[in-house]
Amino acid sequence: MEQEESIKQLHNYEAFAEFVAYIYEMRETAIRQMRDKGDSGVMQLSGEAVACDEILRLANWEELRVRHFGRN
C-alpha cells in the first residue's frame, strides 16, 4: 500500500508526469523500431518495451496522462 500512496503523491507533480511521458515515448519508439530489426534486435527491443510498459503500469500512466495532459 505504501508504494501506491507514493505514486499517488507523485501524480501531483508536473515533473513526474513529464518523466513518465518520456518513458511512454521510449516504449513507442522501441515498438516502432521493431519493424526494422532482425530476430535478436526484436528480442532486445521487446524487452525494452516490456520494461517501459511495467513502469507505465506502476505509475498509472493512463490516469496521469488524463490528469496532466487531458488526453484519453
LOBAVEX-98923 format. One record per atom (N, C-alpha, C, O): atom name; residue number from 1; residue in three letters; x negated, y negated, z negated. Coordinates in nm, 3 decimals. Layout:
N
@atome->CA | num->NUM | residu->ALA | u->X | v->Y | w->Z
...
end
This chain:
72
@atome->N | num->1 | residu->MET | u->-0.082 | v->0.120 | w->0.000
@atome->CA | num->1 | residu->MET | u->0.000 | v->0.000 | w->0.000
@atome->C | num->1 | residu->MET | u->-0.086 | v->-0.126 | w->0.000
@atome->O | num->1 | residu->MET | u->-0.046 | v->-0.229 | w->0.055
@atome->N | num->2 | residu->GLU | u->-0.202 | v->-0.119 | w->-0.061
@atome->CA | num->2 | residu->GLU | u->-0.291 | v->-0.234 | w->-0.067
@atome->C | num->2 | residu->GLU | u->-0.332 | v->-0.280 | w->0.072
@atome->O | num->2 | residu->GLU | u->-0.339 | v->-0.400 | w->0.099
@atome->N | num->3 | residu->GLN | u->-0.361 | v->-0.184 | w->0.161
@atome->CA | num->3 | residu->GLN | u->-0.401 | v->-0.218 | w->0.296
@atome->C | num->3 | residu->GLN | u->-0.288 | v->-0.291 | w->0.370
@atome->O | num->3 | residu->GLN | u->-0.313 | v->-0.389 | w->0.440
@atome->N | num->4 | residu->GLU | u->-0.167 | v->-0.245 | w->0.354
@atome->CA | num->4 | residu->GLU | u->-0.053 | v->-0.309 | w->0.419
@atome->C | num->4 | residu->GLU | u->-0.035 | v->-0.452 | w->0.371
@atome->O | num->4 | residu->GLU | u->-0.006 | v->-0.542 | w->0.450
@atome->N | num->5 | residu->GLU | u->-0.051 | v->-0.474 | w->0.242
@atome->CA | num->5 | residu->GLU | u->-0.038 | v->-0.608 | w->0.186
@atome->C | num->5 | residu->GLU | u->-0.149 | v->-0.700 | w->0.239
@atome->O | num->5 | residu->GLU | u->-0.125 | v->-0.817 | w->0.269
@atome->N | num->6 | residu->SER | u->-0.270 | v->-0.646 | w->0.249
@atome->CA | num->6 | residu->SER | u->-0.382 | v->-0.725 | w->0.302
@atome->C | num->6 | residu->SER | u->-0.355 | v->-0.767 | w->0.446
@atome->O | num->6 | residu->SER | u->-0.378 | v->-0.882 | w->0.483
@atome->N | num->7 | residu->ILE | u->-0.307 | v->-0.674 | w->0.526
@atome->CA | num->7 | residu->ILE | u->-0.274 | v->-0.705 | w->0.666
@atome->C | num->7 | residu->ILE | u->-0.163 | v->-0.809 | w->0.672
@atome->O | num->7 | residu->ILE | u->-0.167 | v->-0.901 | w->0.753
@atome->N | num->8 | residu->LYS | u->-0.066 | v->-0.793 | w->0.587
@atome->CA | num->8 | residu->LYS | u->0.046 | v->-0.889 | w->0.583
@atome->C | num->8 | residu->LYS | u->-0.005 | v->-1.030 | w->0.553
@atome->O | num->8 | residu->LYS | u->0.041 | v->-1.127 | w->0.613
@atome->N | num->9 | residu->GLN | u->-0.098 | v->-1.041 | w->0.460
@atome->CA | num->9 | residu->GLN | u->-0.157 | v->-1.171 | w->0.427
@atome->C | num->9 | residu->GLN | u->-0.236 | v->-1.228 | w->0.545
@atome->O | num->9 | residu->GLN | u->-0.230 | v->-1.348 | w->0.572
@atome->N | num->10 | residu->LEU | u->-0.309 | v->-1.141 | w->0.614
@atome->CA | num->10 | residu->LEU | u->-0.387 | v->-1.187 | w->0.729
@atome->C | num->10 | residu->LEU | u->-0.298 | v->-1.239 | w->0.842
@atome->O | num->10 | residu->LEU | u->-0.342 | v->-1.322 | w->0.922
@atome->N | num->11 | residu->HIS | u->-0.176 | v->-1.193 | w->0.848
@atome->CA | num->11 | residu->HIS | u->-0.083 | v->-1.239 | w->0.951
@atome->C | num->11 | residu->HIS | u->-0.055 | v->-1.389 | w->0.940
@atome->O | num->11 | residu->HIS | u->-0.007 | v->-1.450 | w->1.035
@atome->N | num->12 | residu->ASN | u->-0.086 | v->-1.448 | w->0.826
@atome->CA | num->12 | residu->ASN | u->-0.065 | v->-1.592 | w->0.807
@atome->C | num->12 | residu->ASN | u->-0.171 | v->-1.677 | w->0.875
@atome->O | num->12 | residu->ASN | u->-0.156 | v->-1.799 | w->0.884
@atome->N | num->13 | residu->TYR | u->-0.277 | v->-1.616 | w->0.923
@atome->CA | num->13 | residu->TYR | u->-0.390 | v->-1.691 | w->0.976
@atome->C | num->13 | residu->TYR | u->-0.398 | v->-1.681 | w->1.128
@atome->O | num->13 | residu->TYR | u->-0.400 | v->-1.571 | w->1.185
@atome->N | num->14 | residu->GLU | u->-0.404 | v->-1.796 | w->1.192
@atome->CA | num->14 | residu->GLU | u->-0.415 | v->-1.804 | w->1.337
@atome->C | num->14 | residu->GLU | u->-0.544 | v->-1.736 | w->1.385
@atome->O | num->14 | residu->GLU | u->-0.545 | v->-1.672 | w->1.490
@atome->N | num->15 | residu->ALA | u->-0.651 | v->-1.752 | w->1.309
@atome->CA | num->15 | residu->ALA | u->-0.779 | v->-1.692 | w->1.348
@atome->C | num->15 | residu->ALA | u->-0.768 | v->-1.539 | w->1.354
@atome->O | num->15 | residu->ALA | u->-0.829 | v->-1.477 | w->1.441
@atome->N | num->16 | residu->PHE | u->-0.693 | v->-1.480 | w->1.263
@atome->CA | num->16 | residu->PHE | u->-0.673 | v->-1.335 | w->1.267
@atome->C | num->16 | residu->PHE | u->-0.595 | v->-1.296 | w->1.392
@atome->O | num->16 | residu->PHE | u->-0.628 | v->-1.197 | w->1.458
@atome->N | num->17 | residu->ALA | u->-0.493 | v->-1.373 | w->1.424
@atome->CA | num->17 | residu->ALA | u->-0.414 | v->-1.346 | w->1.544
@atome->C | num->17 | residu->ALA | u->-0.501 | v->-1.355 | w->1.669
@atome->O | num->17 | residu->ALA | u->-0.488 | v->-1.272 | w->1.760
@atome->N | num->18 | residu->GLU | u->-0.588 | v->-1.454 | w->1.675
@atome->CA | num->18 | residu->GLU | u->-0.678 | v->-1.469 | w->1.790
@atome->C | num->18 | residu->GLU | u->-0.775 | v->-1.351 | w->1.799
@atome->O | num->18 | residu->GLU | u->-0.802 | v->-1.302 | w->1.908
@atome->N | num->19 | residu->PHE | u->-0.827 | v->-1.306 | w->1.685
@atome->CA | num->19 | residu->PHE | u->-0.918 | v->-1.192 | w->1.682
@atome->C | num->19 | residu->PHE | u->-0.849 | v->-1.065 | w->1.732
@atome->O | num->19 | residu->PHE | u->-0.906 | v->-0.991 | w->1.812
@atome->N | num->20 | residu->VAL | u->-0.728 | v->-1.042 | w->1.686
@atome->CA | num->20 | residu->VAL | u->-0.656 | v->-0.921 | w->1.728
@atome->C | num->20 | residu->VAL | u->-0.616 | v->-0.933 | w->1.874
@atome->O | num->20 | residu->VAL | u->-0.613 | v->-0.832 | w->1.945
@atome->N | num->21 | residu->ALA | u->-0.585 | v->-1.052 | w->1.921
@atome->CA | num->21 | residu->ALA | u->-0.556 | v->-1.072 | w->2.063
@atome->C | num->21 | residu->ALA | u->-0.678 | v->-1.037 | w->2.148
@atome->O | num->21 | residu->ALA | u->-0.665 | v->-0.982 | w->2.257
@atome->N | num->22 | residu->TYR | u->-0.797 | v->-1.070 | w->2.098
@atome->CA | num->22 | residu->TYR | u->-0.920 | v->-1.035 | w->2.168
@atome->C | num->22 | residu->TYR | u->-0.936 | v->-0.883 | w->2.177
@atome->O | num->22 | residu->TYR | u->-0.977 | v->-0.831 | w->2.281
@atome->N | num->23 | residu->ILE | u->-0.903 | v->-0.812 | w->2.070
@atome->CA | num->23 | residu->ILE | u->-0.909 | v->-0.665 | w->2.071
@atome->C | num->23 | residu->ILE | u->-0.809 | v->-0.610 | w->2.172
@atome->O | num->23 | residu->ILE | u->-0.838 | v->-0.514 | w->2.242
@atome->N | num->24 | residu->TYR | u->-0.691 | v->-0.671 | w->2.179
@atome->CA | num->24 | residu->TYR | u->-0.591 | v->-0.630 | w->2.278
@atome->C | num->24 | residu->TYR | u->-0.647 | v->-0.645 | w->2.420
@atome->O | num->24 | residu->TYR | u->-0.630 | v->-0.557 | w->2.504
@atome->N | num->25 | residu->GLU | u->-0.714 | v->-0.757 | w->2.446
@atome->CA | num->25 | residu->GLU | u->-0.773 | v->-0.779 | w->2.578
@atome->C | num->25 | residu->GLU | u->-0.884 | v->-0.679 | w->2.606
@atome->O | num->25 | residu->GLU | u->-0.900 | v->-0.634 | w->2.720
@atome->N | num->26 | residu->MET | u->-0.962 | v->-0.643 | w->2.505
@atome->CA | num->26 | residu->MET | u->-1.066 | v->-0.541 | w->2.522
@atome->C | num->26 | residu->MET | u->-1.004 | v->-0.408 | w->2.563
@atome->O | num->26 | residu->MET | u->-1.057 | v->-0.339 | w->2.650
@atome->N | num->27 | residu->ARG | u->-0.892 | v->-0.372 | w->2.500
@atome->CA | num->27 | residu->ARG | u->-0.824 | v->-0.247 | w->2.535
@atome->C | num->27 | residu->ARG | u->-0.774 | v->-0.251 | w->2.679
@atome->O | num->27 | residu->ARG | u->-0.791 | v->-0.156 | w->2.755
@atome->N | num->28 | residu->GLU | u->-0.712 | v->-0.363 | w->2.716
@atome->CA | num->28 | residu->GLU | u->-0.659 | v->-0.375 | w->2.852
@atome->C | num->28 | residu->GLU | u->-0.772 | v->-0.369 | w->2.956
@atome->O | num->28 | residu->GLU | u->-0.754 | v->-0.311 | w->3.062
@atome->N | num->29 | residu->THR | u->-0.885 | v->-0.429 | w->2.926
@atome->CA | num->29 | residu->THR | u->-1.000 | v->-0.425 | w->3.015
@atome->C | num->29 | residu->THR | u->-1.050 | v->-0.282 | w->3.031
@atome->O | num->29 | residu->THR | u->-1.079 | v->-0.238 | w->3.143
@atome->N | num->30 | residu->ALA | u->-1.061 | v->-0.210 | w->2.921
@atome->CA | num->30 | residu->ALA | u->-1.107 | v->-0.070 | w->2.927
@atome->C | num->30 | residu->ALA | u->-1.012 | v->0.013 | w->3.013
@atome->O | num->30 | residu->ALA | u->-1.056 | v->0.097 | w->3.091
@atome->N | num->31 | residu->ILE | u->-0.883 | v->-0.009 | w->2.998
@atome->CA | num->31 | residu->ILE | u->-0.784 | v->0.066 | w->3.077
@atome->C | num->31 | residu->ILE | u->-0.799 | v->0.034 | w->3.226
@atome->O | num->31 | residu->ILE | u->-0.795 | v->0.124 | w->3.310
@atome->N | num->32 | residu->ARG | u->-0.817 | v->-0.094 | w->3.259
@atome->CA | num->32 | residu->ARG | u->-0.835 | v->-0.133 | w->3.400
@atome->C | num->32 | residu->ARG | u->-0.962 | v->-0.073 | w->3.458
@atome->O | num->32 | residu->ARG | u->-0.963 | v->-0.032 | w->3.574
@atome->N | num->33 | residu->GLN | u->-1.068 | v->-0.068 | w->3.381
@atome->CA | num->33 | residu->GLN | u->-1.196 | v->-0.018 | w->3.430
@atome->C | num->33 | residu->GLN | u->-1.195 | v->0.133 | w->3.454
@atome->O | num->33 | residu->GLN | u->-1.279 | v->0.184 | w->3.527
@atome->N | num->34 | residu->MET | u->-1.103 | v->0.203 | w->3.394
@atome->CA | num->34 | residu->MET | u->-1.096 | v->0.349 | w->3.411
@atome->C | num->34 | residu->MET | u->-1.076 | v->0.389 | w->3.556
@atome->O | num->34 | residu->MET | u->-1.121 | v->0.496 | w->3.597
@atome->N | num->35 | residu->ARG | u->-1.011 | v->0.305 | w->3.634
@atome->CA | num->35 | residu->ARG | u->-0.984 | v->0.337 | w->3.774
@atome->C | num->35 | residu->ARG | u->-1.112 | v->0.350 | w->3.855
@atome->O | num->35 | residu->ARG | u->-1.117 | v->0.423 | w->3.954
@atome->N | num->36 | residu->ASP | u->-1.217 | v->0.277 | w->3.814
@atome->CA | num->36 | residu->ASP | u->-1.340 | v->0.271 | w->3.892
@atome->C | num->36 | residu->ASP | u->-1.450 | v->0.363 | w->3.843
@atome->O | num->36 | residu->ASP | u->-1.560 | v->0.361 | w->3.898
@atome->N | num->37 | residu->LYS | u->-1.425 | v->0.443 | w->3.742
@atome->CA | num->37 | residu->LYS | u->-1.530 | v->0.524 | w->3.680
@atome->C | num->37 | residu->LYS | u->-1.512 | v->0.672 | w->3.710
@atome->O | num->37 | residu->LYS | u->-1.402 | v->0.719 | w->3.738
@atome->N | num->38 | residu->GLY | u->-1.624 | v->0.744 | w->3.701
@atome->CA | num->38 | residu->GLY | u->-1.619 | v->0.890 | w->3.713
@atome->C | num->38 | residu->GLY | u->-1.571 | v->0.949 | w->3.581
@atome->O | num->38 | residu->GLY | u->-1.532 | v->0.877 | w->3.489
@atome->N | num->39 | residu->ASP | u->-1.574 | v->1.081 | w->3.574
@atome->CA | num->39 | residu->ASP | u->-1.523 | v->1.151 | w->3.456
@atome->C | num->39 | residu->ASP | u->-1.588 | v->1.106 | w->3.326
@atome->O | num->39 | residu->ASP | u->-1.518 | v->1.080 | w->3.228
@atome->N | num->40 | residu->SER | u->-1.721 | v->1.095 | w->3.323
@atome->CA | num->40 | residu->SER | u->-1.787 | v->1.056 | w->3.198
@atome->C | num->40 | residu->SER | u->-1.754 | v->0.912 | w->3.161
@atome->O | num->40 | residu->SER | u->-1.739 | v->0.879 | w->3.044
@atome->N | num->41 | residu->GLY | u->-1.743 | v->0.826 | w->3.262
@atome->CA | num->41 | residu->GLY | u->-1.705 | v->0.687 | w->3.237
@atome->C | num->41 | residu->GLY | u->-1.564 | v->0.675 | w->3.184
@atome->O | num->41 | residu->GLY | u->-1.536 | v->0.594 | w->3.096
@atome->N | num->42 | residu->VAL | u->-1.475 | v->0.757 | w->3.237
@atome->CA | num->42 | residu->VAL | u->-1.336 | v->0.756 | w->3.191
@atome->C | num->42 | residu->VAL | u->-1.329 | v->0.802 | w->3.046
@atome->O | num->42 | residu->VAL | u->-1.254 | v->0.747 | w->2.966
@atome->N | num->43 | residu->MET | u->-1.409 | v->0.903 | w->3.013
@atome->CA | num->43 | residu->MET | u->-1.409 | v->0.952 | w->2.874
@atome->C | num->43 | residu->MET | u->-1.454 | v->0.843 | w->2.778
@atome->O | num->43 | residu->MET | u->-1.394 | v->0.824 | w->2.672
@atome->N | num->44 | residu->GLN | u->-1.559 | v->0.771 | w->2.814
@atome->CA | num->44 | residu->GLN | u->-1.609 | v->0.664 | w->2.728
@atome->C | num->44 | residu->GLN | u->-1.506 | v->0.552 | w->2.716
@atome->O | num->44 | residu->GLN | u->-1.477 | v->0.505 | w->2.605
@atome->N | num->45 | residu->LEU | u->-1.452 | v->0.509 | w->2.829
@atome->CA | num->45 | residu->LEU | u->-1.354 | v->0.401 | w->2.828
@atome->C | num->45 | residu->LEU | u->-1.226 | v->0.440 | w->2.756
@atome->O | num->45 | residu->LEU | u->-1.165 | v->0.357 | w->2.689
@atome->N | num->46 | residu->SER | u->-1.185 | v->0.566 | w->2.769
@atome->CA | num->46 | residu->SER | u->-1.064 | v->0.608 | w->2.698
@atome->C | num->46 | residu->SER | u->-1.090 | v->0.608 | w->2.548
@atome->O | num->46 | residu->SER | u->-1.000 | v->0.578 | w->2.469
@atome->N | num->47 | residu->GLY | u->-1.213 | v->0.642 | w->2.507
@atome->CA | num->47 | residu->GLY | u->-1.248 | v->0.634 | w->2.365
@atome->C | num->47 | residu->GLY | u->-1.241 | v->0.491 | w->2.315
@atome->O | num->47 | residu->GLY | u->-1.192 | v->0.466 | w->2.205
@atome->N | num->48 | residu->GLU | u->-1.291 | v->0.398 | w->2.395
@atome->CA | num->48 | residu->GLU | u->-1.284 | v->0.256 | w->2.358
@atome->C | num->48 | residu->GLU | u->-1.138 | v->0.210 | w->2.348
@atome->O | num->48 | residu->GLU | u->-1.101 | v->0.140 | w->2.254
@atome->N | num->49 | residu->ALA | u->-1.057 | v->0.250 | w->2.445
@atome->CA | num->49 | residu->ALA | u->-0.916 | v->0.211 | w->2.445
@atome->C | num->49 | residu->ALA | u->-0.843 | v->0.267 | w->2.323
@atome->O | num->49 | residu->ALA | u->-0.762 | v->0.197 | w->2.263
@atome->N | num->50 | residu->VAL | u->-0.873 | v->0.391 | w->2.287
@atome->CA | num->50 | residu->VAL | u->-0.809 | v->0.453 | w->2.171
@atome->C | num->50 | residu->VAL | u->-0.851 | v->0.382 | w->2.043
@atome->O | num->50 | residu->VAL | u->-0.768 | v->0.359 | w->1.955
@atome->N | num->51 | residu->ALA | u->-0.980 | v->0.346 | w->2.032
@atome->CA | num->51 | residu->ALA | u->-1.028 | v->0.275 | w->1.914
@atome->C | num->51 | residu->ALA | u->-0.958 | v->0.139 | w->1.901
@atome->O | num->51 | residu->ALA | u->-0.915 | v->0.100 | w->1.793
@atome->N | num->52 | residu->CYS | u->-0.948 | v->0.068 | w->2.013
@atome->CA | num->52 | residu->CYS | u->-0.878 | v->-0.061 | w->2.011
@atome->C | num->52 | residu->CYS | u->-0.732 | v->-0.042 | w->1.975
@atome->O | num->52 | residu->CYS | u->-0.675 | v->-0.121 | w->1.899
@atome->N | num->53 | residu->ASP | u->-0.671 | v->0.061 | w->2.030
@atome->CA | num->53 | residu->ASP | u->-0.530 | v->0.088 | w->2.002
@atome->C | num->53 | residu->ASP | u->-0.507 | v->0.113 | w->1.853
@atome->O | num->53 | residu->ASP | u->-0.406 | v->0.070 | w->1.797
@atome->N | num->54 | residu->GLU | u->-0.599 | v->0.183 | w->1.790
@atome->CA | num->54 | residu->GLU | u->-0.586 | v->0.211 | w->1.647
@atome->C | num->54 | residu->GLU | u->-0.594 | v->0.081 | w->1.566
@atome->O | num->54 | residu->GLU | u->-0.518 | v->0.063 | w->1.471
@atome->N | num->55 | residu->ILE | u->-0.684 | v->-0.007 | w->1.603
@atome->CA | num->55 | residu->ILE | u->-0.694 | v->-0.136 | w->1.535
@atome->C | num->55 | residu->ILE | u->-0.566 | v->-0.216 | w->1.555
@atome->O | num->55 | residu->ILE | u->-0.515 | v->-0.277 | w->1.461
@atome->N | num->56 | residu->LEU | u->-0.515 | v->-0.216 | w->1.677
@atome->CA | num->56 | residu->LEU | u->-0.390 | v->-0.289 | w->1.706
@atome->C | num->56 | residu->LEU | u->-0.275 | v->-0.234 | w->1.624
@atome->O | num->56 | residu->LEU | u->-0.190 | v->-0.309 | w->1.575
@atome->N | num->57 | residu->ARG | u->-0.270 | v->-0.102 | w->1.608
@atome->CA | num->57 | residu->ARG | u->-0.165 | v->-0.040 | w->1.528
@atome->C | num->57 | residu->ARG | u->-0.178 | v->-0.081 | w->1.381
@atome->O | num->57 | residu->ARG | u->-0.080 | v->-0.119 | w->1.318
@atome->N | num->58 | residu->LEU | u->-0.299 | v->-0.074 | w->1.329
@atome->CA | num->58 | residu->LEU | u->-0.321 | v->-0.110 | w->1.189
@atome->C | num->58 | residu->LEU | u->-0.288 | v->-0.257 | w->1.162
@atome->O | num->58 | residu->LEU | u->-0.241 | v->-0.292 | w->1.054
@atome->N | num->59 | residu->ALA | u->-0.314 | v->-0.342 | w->1.262
@atome->CA | num->59 | residu->ALA | u->-0.290 | v->-0.485 | w->1.246
@atome->C | num->59 | residu->ALA | u->-0.146 | v->-0.525 | w->1.276
@atome->O | num->59 | residu->ALA | u->-0.112 | v->-0.643 | w->1.267
@atome->N | num->60 | residu->ASN | u->-0.061 | v->-0.429 | w->1.312
@atome->CA | num->60 | residu->ASN | u->0.077 | v->-0.460 | w->1.351
@atome->C | num->60 | residu->ASN | u->0.078 | v->-0.564 | w->1.463
@atome->O | num->60 | residu->ASN | u->0.142 | v->-0.668 | w->1.452
@atome->N | num->61 | residu->TRP | u->0.006 | v->-0.535 | w->1.571
@atome->CA | num->61 | residu->TRP | u->-0.012 | v->-0.628 | w->1.681
@atome->C | num->61 | residu->TRP | u->0.120 | v->-0.681 | w->1.737
@atome->O | num->61 | residu->TRP | u->0.132 | v->-0.801 | w->1.763
@atome->N | num->62 | residu->GLU | u->0.217 | v->-0.597 | w->1.754
@atome->CA | num->62 | residu->GLU | u->0.344 | v->-0.643 | w->1.814
@atome->C | num->62 | residu->GLU | u->0.408 | v->-0.753 | w->1.729
@atome->O | num->62 | residu->GLU | u->0.452 | v->-0.855 | w->1.781
@atome->N | num->63 | residu->GLU | u->0.413 | v->-0.731 | w->1.600
@atome->CA | num->63 | residu->GLU | u->0.469 | v->-0.832 | w->1.508
@atome->C | num->63 | residu->GLU | u->0.383 | v->-0.958 | w->1.508
@atome->O | num->63 | residu->GLU | u->0.436 | v->-1.069 | w->1.511
@atome->N | num->64 | residu->LEU | u->0.253 | v->-0.941 | w->1.504
@atome->CA | num->64 | residu->LEU | u->0.160 | v->-1.053 | w->1.502
@atome->C | num->64 | residu->LEU | u->0.170 | v->-1.135 | w->1.631
@atome->O | num->64 | residu->LEU | u->0.168 | v->-1.258 | w->1.627
@atome->N | num->65 | residu->ARG | u->0.181 | v->-1.066 | w->1.743
@atome->CA | num->65 | residu->ARG | u->0.191 | v->-1.134 | w->1.873
@atome->C | num->65 | residu->ARG | u->0.317 | v->-1.220 | w->1.881
@atome->O | num->65 | residu->ARG | u->0.311 | v->-1.334 | w->1.928
@atome->N | num->66 | residu->VAL | u->0.428 | v->-1.166 | w->1.836
@atome->CA | num->66 | residu->VAL | u->0.553 | v->-1.243 | w->1.840
@atome->C | num->66 | residu->VAL | u->0.544 | v->-1.363 | w->1.747
@atome->O | num->66 | residu->VAL | u->0.587 | v->-1.473 | w->1.781
@atome->N | num->67 | residu->ARG | u->0.487 | v->-1.342 | w->1.630
@atome->CA | num->67 | residu->ARG | u->0.479 | v->-1.450 | w->1.531
@atome->C | num->67 | residu->ARG | u->0.390 | v->-1.565 | w->1.577
@atome->O | num->67 | residu->ARG | u->0.426 | v->-1.682 | w->1.559
@atome->N | num->68 | residu->HIS | u->0.276 | v->-1.534 | w->1.636
@atome->CA | num->68 | residu->HIS | u->0.180 | v->-1.639 | w->1.669
@atome->C | num->68 | residu->HIS | u->0.185 | v->-1.685 | w->1.814
@atome->O | num->68 | residu->HIS | u->0.149 | v->-1.798 | w->1.845
@atome->N | num->69 | residu->PHE | u->0.228 | v->-1.597 | w->1.902
@atome->CA | num->69 | residu->PHE | u->0.225 | v->-1.632 | w->2.045
@atome->C | num->69 | residu->PHE | u->0.363 | v->-1.634 | w->2.108
@atome->O | num->69 | residu->PHE | u->0.377 | v->-1.674 | w->2.224
@atome->N | num->70 | residu->GLY | u->0.464 | v->-1.592 | w->2.035
@atome->CA | num->70 | residu->GLY | u->0.600 | v->-1.598 | w->2.083
@atome->C | num->70 | residu->GLY | u->0.634 | v->-1.505 | w->2.198
@atome->O | num->70 | residu->GLY | u->0.729 | v->-1.528 | w->2.272
@atome->N | num->71 | residu->ARG | u->0.554 | v->-1.399 | w->2.213
@atome->CA | num->71 | residu->ARG | u->0.579 | v->-1.304 | w->2.323
@atome->C | num->71 | residu->ARG | u->0.639 | v->-1.175 | w->2.268
@atome->O | num->71 | residu->ARG | u->0.598 | v->-1.125 | w->2.163
@atome->N | num->72 | residu->ASN | u->0.736 | v->-1.125 | w->2.341
@atome->CA | num->72 | residu->ASN | u->0.795 | v->-0.995 | w->2.304
@atome->C | num->72 | residu->ASN | u->0.733 | v->-0.885 | w->2.383
@atome->O | num->72 | residu->ASN | u->0.769 | v->-0.769 | w->2.366
end
